[in-house]
Amino acid sequence: MQRRAVPLCDRHLLTRDPFTLRASGAPDRAAAALGDLPGALTEDIAMLATRLAALMLCDEVRLRLELVDDDSCCKLHADFTDLRLITTYAGRGTQFACDNVPGGEVWNIDAGDIALVKGWQFGEGHDPCLHRSPPIAGTGERRLLLAIDTPRIDPEPGA
């Protein structure tokens, strides 16, 4: 995990109806393909996508930017991918199982923090990282979160 300050996020973006934007391709092109976003947000997404692509030695990435106001992904789970970069631009960050044990304690990363999360396909001898979205349904809280995957693994529907 890397701690960092939350990049500036246009408050107007947080007033939209909940949405999911997806794009894939070279990091800069994929970030631009997410659509009409504030320039600073697009630049941050492109920078993070470029970093993950360099780390994983790939030329393309898959991006998912979501504004949520519900308890999507509220159960501890591991993703069907090799490695996922997760960061939250607004609202509470992702929760992780301490010691990777379901039913145990969980800890949160803060908005702005960057987590690299091993999935089921990371490699033999590596356990996937159990995580979930924090419960926010009915609180009025909204989360703007970004997930970046390599193109190597086709995710299960909804992943």
C-alpha positions as CSV (number, residue, x, y, z in Angstrom):
1,M,0.0,0.0,0.0
2,Q,1.2,3.5,-0.7
3,R,-0.2,6.4,1.2
4,R,-0.8,9.7,-0.6
5,A,-3.0,12.8,-0.5
6,V,-6.3,12.5,-2.3
7,P,-5.9,14.1,-5.8
8,L,-8.3,17.0,-6.3
9,C,-11.7,15.7,-7.4
10,D,-14.4,18.0,-8.9
11,R,-17.3,18.0,-6.5
12,H,-19.7,18.1,-9.5
13,L,-18.6,14.6,-10.4
14,L,-19.8,13.4,-7.0
15,T,-23.3,14.7,-7.6
16,R,-24.0,12.6,-10.7
17,D,-26.1,9.5,-10.5
18,P,-24.1,6.4,-9.6
19,F,-22.1,5.3,-12.6
20,T,-19.5,2.8,-13.9
21,L,-17.1,3.8,-16.6
22,R,-14.9,1.2,-18.3
23,A,-12.1,1.5,-20.8
24,S,-9.1,-0.5,-21.9
25,G,-5.9,0.0,-23.9
26,A,-2.7,1.8,-23.5
27,P,-2.7,3.7,-20.2
28,D,-3.0,7.3,-21.6
29,R,-5.6,6.3,-24.2
30,A,-7.6,4.2,-21.7
31,A,-7.7,7.1,-19.2
32,A,-8.9,9.5,-21.9
33,A,-11.5,7.0,-23.1
34,L,-13.3,7.2,-19.7
35,G,-14.9,10.3,-21.0
36,D,-15.5,13.8,-19.8
37,L,-13.7,13.9,-16.5
38,P,-11.8,16.7,-14.8
39,G,-8.3,17.0,-16.3
40,A,-6.5,16.4,-12.9
41,L,-8.5,13.1,-12.4
42,T,-7.7,11.9,-16.0
43,E,-4.0,12.7,-15.4
44,D,-3.9,10.8,-12.1
45,I,-5.7,7.8,-13.6
46,A,-3.2,7.8,-16.6
47,M,-0.3,8.0,-14.2
48,L,-1.5,5.1,-12.0
49,A,-2.3,3.0,-15.1
50,T,1.2,3.7,-16.5
51,R,2.8,2.6,-13.2
52,L,0.8,-0.6,-13.1
53,A,1.5,-1.4,-16.7
54,A,5.3,-0.9,-16.1
55,L,5.2,-3.0,-13.0
56,M,3.4,-5.9,-14.7
57,L,5.3,-5.5,-18.0
58,C,2.2,-5.0,-20.1
59,D,1.3,-2.4,-22.7
60,E,-2.4,-2.2,-22.0
61,V,-4.7,-2.0,-18.9
62,R,-8.4,-2.3,-18.1
63,L,-9.9,0.6,-16.1
64,R,-13.1,0.8,-14.1
65,L,-14.1,4.1,-12.5
66,E,-17.2,3.9,-10.3
67,L,-19.3,6.3,-8.3
68,V,-21.3,4.2,-5.8
69,D,-23.7,4.8,-3.0
70,D,-24.5,1.3,-2.0
71,D,-22.9,-1.8,-0.5
72,S,-21.6,-3.3,-3.7
73,C,-18.9,-5.9,-3.1
74,C,-19.8,-5.9,0.6
75,K,-18.6,-9.5,1.3
76,L,-14.9,-10.3,1.7
77,H,-13.7,-11.7,-1.6
78,A,-10.8,-12.1,-3.9
79,D,-10.8,-10.9,-7.5
80,F,-10.4,-13.1,-10.6
81,T,-7.4,-11.3,-11.9
82,D,-3.6,-11.4,-11.4
83,L,-3.0,-8.0,-9.8
84,R,-5.4,-5.1,-9.3
85,L,-4.6,-1.5,-8.4
86,I,-7.3,0.0,-6.2
87,T,-7.7,3.6,-5.0
88,T,-10.6,5.7,-3.8
89,Y,-10.9,9.4,-4.7
90,A,-13.9,10.2,-2.5
91,G,-15.4,8.4,0.5
92,R,-14.0,5.6,2.6
93,G,-11.4,3.3,1.1
94,T,-11.5,-0.4,0.6
95,Q,-11.4,-2.7,3.6
96,F,-9.0,-5.7,3.9
97,A,-9.1,-8.8,6.0
98,C,-6.3,-8.8,8.6
99,D,-4.2,-11.8,8.2
100,N,-6.3,-12.6,5.1
101,V,-8.8,-14.5,7.3
102,P,-12.6,-14.2,6.7
103,G,-14.6,-13.3,9.8
104,G,-11.6,-11.6,11.4
105,E,-10.8,-8.0,11.8
106,V,-10.7,-5.7,8.8
107,W,-8.7,-2.5,8.2
108,N,-9.4,0.4,5.8
109,I,-7.1,2.2,3.5
110,D,-7.8,5.9,3.3
111,A,-9.1,7.8,0.3
112,G,-6.1,8.5,-1.9
113,D,-4.1,5.5,-0.8
114,I,-3.0,3.0,-3.5
115,A,-3.3,-0.7,-2.9
116,L,-2.0,-3.5,-5.1
117,V,-4.3,-6.5,-4.5
118,K,-3.3,-10.0,-5.6
119,G,-6.1,-12.0,-7.2
120,W,-6.8,-15.6,-7.8
121,Q,-4.6,-15.7,-10.9
122,F,-1.5,-14.0,-9.4
123,G,0.5,-17.1,-9.4
124,E,1.1,-20.5,-7.8
125,G,2.0,-20.2,-4.1
126,H,0.4,-16.8,-3.6
127,D,-2.9,-16.5,-1.7
128,P,-5.3,-13.9,-3.1
129,C,-6.0,-10.8,-1.0
130,L,-9.4,-10.7,0.7
131,H,-11.1,-7.3,0.6
132,R,-14.5,-5.6,0.4
133,S,-16.2,-2.3,0.0
134,P,-17.1,-0.5,3.2
135,P,-20.8,-0.6,4.1
136,I,-22.3,2.8,3.1
137,A,-25.9,2.0,2.0
138,G,-28.4,4.4,3.5
139,T,-25.7,6.7,4.9
140,G,-25.7,9.2,2.1
141,E,-22.0,8.6,1.6
142,R,-20.7,8.2,-1.9
143,R,-17.4,6.6,-3.0
144,L,-15.5,7.3,-6.2
145,L,-13.2,4.4,-6.8
146,L,-10.8,3.2,-9.4
147,A,-9.8,-0.3,-10.2
148,I,-7.0,-1.0,-12.7
149,D,-6.3,-4.5,-14.0
150,T,-3.8,-6.0,-16.5
151,P,-5.4,-7.4,-19.7
152,R,-4.1,-10.9,-19.0
153,I,-7.1,-12.3,-17.2
154,D,-10.7,-12.0,-18.4
155,P,-12.6,-11.2,-15.2
156,E,-15.8,-12.9,-14.2
157,P,-18.9,-10.9,-15.0
158,G,-19.2,-8.0,-12.6
159,A,-15.6,-8.2,-11.3
